Amino acid sequence: MILYCAADLVWATRIKSTADALGVPCRPVRTVEMLRARLAEGQVRAVILDLETPETSLAILRALRAEQGGPGRDPDSRVHVLAFGPHVATELFQQAREAGADQVLARGAFDRSLAEILQGLNAPPRA
């Protein structure tokens, strides 16, 4: 399952409809509490965070990394985090990286590659 936190209905709809068209299980998270509930529901492969709402997205990212423990954890069991935002938000991109995001993309790159991104995030870990 892929989780997503989107700043507005347009992005939430775009992510969800693309995932549905690809047959990729995808559910929203809006708070740290929702994140914890979704993690308890089943295997989460990835989380997509929209940096347009940095307080919420960074809080979710930090909570996820705290739940997963620190360095030395098996990388295959770690949830992949992709953050995206406006290309001018370089400071937010850096904050996301420092908080533990695995991948940070400008909104345009995310938009152009959304289907491929979702398919890649949903792929099983390499053996």
C-alpha positions, 0 to 999 in steps of 0.5 A, spaced: 500 500 500 502 507 498 500 512 503 499 520 501 498 526 504 496 531 499 495 539 500 489 540 496 483 536 493 486 536 486 493 533 488 489 528 492 484 526 486 490 525 481 494 521 486 488 516 487 485 516 480 492 514 477 493 509 483 486 506 481 487 506 474 494 502 475 491 497 480 496 500 486 493 500 493 493 507 495 490 511 501 490 518 504 493 520 511 492 527 513 495 526 520 500 522 524 494 519 528 492 516 521 499 514 519 499 510 525 492 507 524 494 505 516 501 502 518 497 498 523 492 496 517 497 492 513 504 493 509 505 500 507 511 500 501 511 508 501 509 514 503 508 520 498 508 527 501 506 534 498 510 539 501 505 545 500 503 543 507 510 542 510 508 542 518 503 536 516 508 533 511 514 533 515 510 531 522 508 525 518 515 524 515 518 524 522 513 520 526 514 515 520 522 515 521 521 515 529 516 509 528 521 505 524 527 506 528 534 509 527 540 507 522 541 499 522 534 497 520 533 492 514 533 497 508 528 492 505 523 493 511 523 501 511 518 505 508 520 509 502 518 516 502 517 521 496 516 528 498 514 533 492 513 541 492 514 547 488 521 547 485 522 554 488 522 550 495 529 548 496 529 549 503 523 545 504 526 540 500 532 540 504 528 539 511 525 533 508 531 530 506 534 531 513 527 528 516 529 522 512 525 523 505 528 518 500 526 522 494 525 529 493 522 532 487 519 538 484 512 538 482 513 538 475 517 532 475 512 528 480 506 530 475 510 528 469 512 521 472 506 520 477 504 513 473 511 510 473 513 513 480 507 509 483 508 503 479 515 503 482 513 505 489 509 499 489 514 494 486 516 488 491 523 489 494 529 486 490 531 480 493 
